[in-house]
Amino acid sequence: MCALLCSDLDQQLQSTNLSEPSEREKITFKRILLTYCQESFESTINLQENISQMDSLDQRPKQMQRMAKPRP
């Protein structure tokens, strides 16, 4: 079902291209979908990196507190 939807959207987009762009600039549904998926994936990676950085910053005060505690 999803494959049929993608195929139909690809055909509709091809029929709406008004001018004949060069092969490199050709806009297709597959290209739009691939770009969207790639951007979504990369933003997820960036989000994971930001969370990891925040976690490491959150751990610093705890480490400082452990170091400051007097030892018996």
CYANA upper distance limits for C-alpha pairs under 8 A (distance plus 0.5 A):
  1 MET  CA      5 LEU  CA      6.83
  2 CYS  CA      6 CYS  CA      6.74
  3 ALA  CA      7 SER  CA      6.61
  4 LEU  CA      8 ASP  CA      6.58
  5 LEU  CA      9 LEU  CA      6.62
  6 CYS  CA     10 ASP  CA      6.55
  6 CYS  CA     29 PHE  CA      8.03
  6 CYS  CA     30 LYS  CA      8.39
  7 SER  CA     11 GLN  CA      6.78
  8 ASP  CA     12 GLN  CA      6.70
  9 LEU  CA     13 LEU  CA      6.59
  9 LEU  CA     29 PHE  CA      7.03
 10 ASP  CA     14 GLN  CA      6.73
 10 ASP  CA     28 THR  CA      6.75
 10 ASP  CA     29 PHE  CA      5.13
 10 ASP  CA     30 LYS  CA      7.29
 11 GLN  CA     15 SER  CA      6.85
 12 GLN  CA     16 THR  CA      6.91
 13 LEU  CA     17 ASN  CA      7.06
 13 LEU  CA     28 THR  CA      7.05
 13 LEU  CA     29 PHE  CA      6.94
 14 GLN  CA     27 ILE  CA      8.29
 14 GLN  CA     28 THR  CA      7.06
 17 ASN  CA     27 ILE  CA      8.32
 20 GLU  CA     26 LYS  CA      8.44
 21 PRO  CA     25 GLU  CA      6.24
 21 PRO  CA     26 LYS  CA      6.06
 22 SER  CA     26 LYS  CA      6.56
 27 ILE  CA     31 ARG  CA      7.17
 27 ILE  CA     32 ILE  CA      7.89
 28 THR  CA     32 ILE  CA      6.87
 29 PHE  CA     33 LEU  CA      6.51
 30 LYS  CA     34 LEU  CA      6.47
 31 ARG  CA     35 THR  CA      6.56
 32 ILE  CA     36 TYR  CA      6.63
 33 LEU  CA     37 CYS  CA      6.63
 34 LEU  CA     38 GLN  CA      6.56
 35 THR  CA     39 GLU  CA      6.61
 36 TYR  CA     40 SER  CA      6.60
 37 CYS  CA     41 PHE  CA      6.55
 38 GLN  CA     42 GLU  CA      6.59
 39 GLU  CA     43 SER  CA      6.56
 40 SER  CA     44 THR  CA      6.79
 41 PHE  CA     45 ILE  CA      6.92
 42 GLU  CA     46 ASN  CA      6.71
 43 SER  CA     47 LEU  CA      6.53
 44 THR  CA     48 GLN  CA      6.67
 45 ILE  CA     49 GLU  CA      6.73
 46 ASN  CA     50 ASN  CA      6.67
 47 LEU  CA     51 ILE  CA      6.65
 48 GLN  CA     52 SER  CA      6.60
 49 GLU  CA     53 GLN  CA      6.68
 50 ASN  CA     54 MET  CA      6.63
 51 ILE  CA     55 ASP  CA      6.59
 52 SER  CA     56 SER  CA      6.77
 53 GLN  CA     57 LEU  CA      6.71
 54 MET  CA     58 ASP  CA      6.49
 55 ASP  CA     59 GLN  CA      6.74
 56 SER  CA     60 ARG  CA      7.10
 57 LEU  CA     61 PRO  CA      8.26
 58 ASP  CA     62 LYS  CA      8.00
 59 GLN  CA     63 GLN  CA      6.72
 60 ARG  CA     64 MET  CA      6.68
 61 PRO  CA     65 GLN  CA      6.62
 62 LYS  CA     66 ARG  CA      6.75
 63 GLN  CA     67 MET  CA      6.71
 64 MET  CA     68 ALA  CA      6.60
 65 GLN  CA     69 LYS  CA      6.78
